[in-house]
Amino acid sequence: MIENAGHRLAFHVTPGHGSTIVLDSGGGEDSSYWKNLVPDLHSATGATVITYDRAGLGKSDVVPGPWKVQSAVSDLRSGLRRLGVTRNVILVSHSQAGEVATYFAKDDPSMLSGAVLVDANLPPFFTDEEIARLVAFARPQVDAAKKDPDKPRNRQLISTAESFVATNRAFHTVAWPDAVPATVIVSEETPFDGSPEDARRWRAAAASFVRSGPHRTLVTADNSSHDVPEDRPALVLEEIENMVTKQH
C-alpha cells in the first residue's frame, strides 16, 4: 500500500530484472483484470511486472468527486517512485488507462522505454462532435449506475461522467512524445460494436495516432471485442514481448 495525496493505493509486484512492465486497467476494472496474463508475462520476459488499483477500485481508497486524470497520473508516478522504479518502464494500458498513459508519457518520457496501448483512449478520437456522441451514448449506463452508486464500477462510471466533457476536450490536445515508442492494438469490434459510425471513428483515430509520430505500430486484434486482454491474450503477450525485445 502506497500513500499519495492523502489516500492509499494498492500496488502488486512480481519481481524480475531488466525492464519493468506496468499493467494499467480500463475504466471500472482493478488489477485483477490482468491476473491471467501476469504469470505468462513474467515467465516470457523475466521482467518485473506491476499491477495496481486506481483510486476507488480494488483495494485502493476511494477519492470522492469527479475523476481527474492528473490525479491518476500522480498516483501511478508516486507509486512507481516509492517502489524505486524511475526508468525503463513499459506501460501497458487498456481503454481509459490510455489517457493516464498519454499524460504520463508527456510529463515523464524519460521514465518510459515504450508503451503498448490496448484498445486505448487516444487523443485524436475525442473531437467535440465525438464527445457529444459519447455523452449521449453513455447516458443510459450512467443513469443505471446512479441507482447503485456504491458499487465500485458504478462509482467510477459516475465520477468519470462528471468530468467527461472537460477532461476529454483537454485530452484531445495532448501530444504523445516522439521519444516514446508505442504499439497500438485496436480491436476489430471496438467498444462501439453497436454503433458502426463510432466504431469507424475509433479505428480511424488509432490509425491517425500511429501516423502522427515515429516509432509507432498499429496492430489489429481480429475476432476480439474491446476486452482484447481477455479475448486475445496471446496477441497482447506477443506485443509486450516485442516491445521488451526492442528496448534491449
C-alpha positions in Angstrom: 0.0 0.0 0.0 1.4 3.3 -1.1 0.1 6.7 0.1 -0.3 9.7 -2.2 -2.2 12.9 -1.7 -3.9 11.6 1.4 -5.2 8.3 0.1 -3.7 4.8 -0.2 -3.2 2.7 -3.4 -2.6 -1.0 -3.8 0.4 -2.0 -5.9 1.2 -5.6 -6.7 4.7 -6.5 -7.7 6.1 -9.7 -9.3 9.9 -9.1 -9.0 12.2 -9.6 -12.0 15.1 -8.0 -13.8 15.7 -5.6 -16.7 12.5 -3.8 -17.7 9.5 -3.1 -15.5 6.2 -3.8 -17.1 3.3 -1.9 -15.7 -0.2 -3.1 -16.5 -3.0 -0.4 -16.2 -6.6 -1.5 -16.4 -9.5 0.2 -18.2 -12.5 2.0 -16.6 -14.1 0.2 -13.7 -11.5 -2.6 -13.7 -8.9 -3.2 -11.0 -5.6 -5.1 -11.0 -7.4 -8.5 -11.1 -8.1 -7.8 -14.8 -4.6 -8.9 -15.5 -4.4 -12.0 -13.3 -4.2 -14.5 -16.1 -1.6 -12.5 -18.1 0.9 -11.7 -15.3 2.4 -15.2 -14.8 2.9 -15.8 -18.5 4.3 -12.3 -19.0 6.8 -12.7 -16.2 7.8 -16.2 -17.4 8.3 -15.0 -21.0 10.2 -11.8 -20.3 11.8 -12.2 -16.8 10.8 -8.6 -16.2 9.4 -7.1 -13.0 5.6 -6.9 -13.6 3.5 -4.4 -11.6 -0.3 -4.1 -11.5 -2.2 -1.6 -9.3 -5.6 -0.5 -8.4 -6.5 3.1 -9.3 -8.3 5.1 -6.7 -11.7 3.7 -5.8 -11.1 0.3 -7.3 -9.8 -3.0 -5.8 -8.0 -2.4 -2.5 -7.3 1.3 -3.1 -9.0 4.1 -1.2 -12.0 5.9 -2.7 -11.3 9.6 -3.7 -14.6 11.5 -3.8 -15.6 13.8 -6.6 -15.1 13.8 -10.4 -12.4 11.7 -11.9 -9.2 13.7 -12.6 -6.7 12.2 -15.0 -3.9 14.3 -13.5 -4.6 12.7 -10.1 -4.5 9.3 -11.6 -1.1 10.1 -13.2 0.2 11.4 -9.9 -0.9 8.2 -8.2 0.9 6.0 -10.7 4.1 8.1 -10.8 4.2 8.3 -7.0 3.7 4.6 -6.6 6.4 3.7 -9.0 8.9 6.1 -7.4 8.1 4.7 -4.0 8.9 1.3 -5.4 12.2 2.6 -6.7 11.1 2.4 -10.4 12.3 5.5 -12.2 13.4 4.3 -15.7 13.0 1.5 -18.3 9.2 1.2 -17.8 7.0 -0.4 -20.4 3.4 0.9 -19.8 0.6 -1.4 -20.9 -2.7 0.5 -20.9 -6.2 -0.7 -21.7 -9.1 1.5 -22.6 -9.5 4.5 -20.2 -5.9 3.9 -19.0 -4.8 5.3 -22.4 -5.5 8.7 -21.0 -3.3 8.1 -18.0 -0.6 6.8 -20.2 -0.7 9.8 -22.6 -0.3 12.3 -19.8 2.3 10.2 -18.1 4.4 9.9 -21.3 4.1 13.7 -21.8 5.2 14.5 -18.3 7.8 11.8 -17.7 9.0 10.5 -21.1 12.4 9.6 -19.6 10.7 7.0 -17.3 9.3 5.1 -20.2 11.1 2.9 -22.7 7.9 2.1 -24.5 4.1 1.6 -24.3 1.6 -0.9 -25.5 -1.8 0.8 -25.8 -4.5 -1.9 -25.9 -7.7 -0.6 -27.5 -6.9 2.5 -25.5 -8.4 6.0 -25.4 -6.3 8.2 -27.7 -6.4 12.0 -28.2 -7.4 12.0 -31.9 -10.7 10.3 -31.1 -12.1 13.0 -28.8 -13.3 15.7 -31.1 -16.1 17.9 -29.8 -18.6 16.1 -32.1 -17.5 12.7 -30.8 -17.6 13.8 -27.2 -21.2 14.8 -27.6 -22.0 11.5 -29.2 -20.3 9.6 -26.3 -22.2 11.6 -23.7 -25.5 10.6 -25.4 -24.3 7.0 -25.9 -23.3 6.6 -22.2 -26.3 8.4 -20.6 -28.4 5.2 -20.1 -25.5 3.5 -18.4 -24.7 6.4 -16.2 -28.4 6.7 -15.1 -28.4 3.0 -14.3 -25.2 3.3 -12.3 -26.7 6.1 -10.2 -29.2 3.6 -8.8 -26.4 1.7 -7.1 -23.7 4.3 -6.7 -21.7 2.4 -4.0 -20.7 -0.4 -6.4 -17.1 0.4 -7.4 -17.6 0.0 -11.1 -20.7 2.3 -10.9 -19.0 4.8 -8.7 -16.1 5.0 -11.2 -18.5 5.4 -14.1 -20.4 8.3 -12.4 -17.2 10.1 -11.4 -15.8 9.8 -15.0 -19.1 11.1 -16.4 -19.0 14.2 -14.1 -15.7 15.4 -15.7 -16.0 13.7 -19.1 -16.5 16.7 -21.4 -13.8 19.0 -19.9 -11.4 16.1 -19.4 -11.6 14.9 -23.0 -11.6 18.3 -24.6 -8.3 18.8 -22.9 -7.1 15.3 -23.7 -7.8 15.9 -27.4 -5.0 18.5 -27.5 -2.3 16.3 -25.8 0.6 15.0 -28.0 2.3 11.7 -27.4 6.1 12.4 -27.2 8.1 11.2 -30.2 10.8 9.8 -27.9 8.5 7.0 -26.5 7.8 4.1 -28.9 4.2 2.9 -28.9 2.4 -0.2 -30.2 -1.4 0.4 -30.6 -3.6 -2.7 -30.6 -7.1 -1.9 -31.8 -9.9 -4.4 -31.5 -11.8 -5.5 -34.6 -15.1 -4.9 -32.9 -14.1 -1.9 -30.8 -16.0 -0.5 -27.8 -18.8 0.6 -30.1 -19.9 -2.6 -31.8 -23.5 -1.3 -31.6 -22.6 1.9 -33.5 -20.8 1.4 -36.8 -20.0 5.1 -37.1 -18.4 5.4 -33.7 -16.5 2.1 -34.4 -15.2 3.6 -37.6 -14.1 6.7 -35.8 -12.4 4.7 -33.1 -10.3 2.7 -35.6 -9.6 5.8 -37.6 -8.3 7.6 -34.5 -5.9 4.7 -33.8 -4.6 4.8 -37.3 -4.2 8.6 -37.1 -2.3 8.4 -33.8 0.2 5.9 -35.3 0.7 8.0 -38.4 1.3 11.2 -36.4 4.7 10.2 -34.9 7.7 8.0 -35.2 8.3 4.6 -33.6 4.6 3.7 -33.6 3.0 0.5 -34.8 -0.7 -0.4 -35.4 -1.9 -4.0 -34.7 -5.5 -5.1 -35.3 -6.9 -7.7 -32.9 -9.0 -9.8 -35.2 -12.1 -11.5 -33.7 -11.8 -9.5 -30.5 -14.1 -7.3 -28.5 -12.9 -4.3 -26.6 -11.6 -6.7 -24.0 -8.5 -7.7 -26.0 -6.5 -8.9 -23.0 -9.2 -11.5 -22.3 -10.2 -12.3 -25.9 -6.7 -12.3 -27.4 -4.2 -12.7 -24.5 -1.6 -14.4 -26.7 -1.5 -11.3 -29.0 -1.2 -8.9 -26.1 1.6 -11.0 -24.6 3.4 -11.1 -28.0 3.3 -7.4 -28.5 4.6 -6.7 -25.0 7.4 -9.2 -25.6 8.2 -7.5 -28.8 8.4 -4.1 -27.0 10.7 -5.6 -24.4 13.0 -7.0 -27.0 13.2 -3.8 -29.0 14.3 -1.9 -25.8 17.2 -4.3 -25.3 
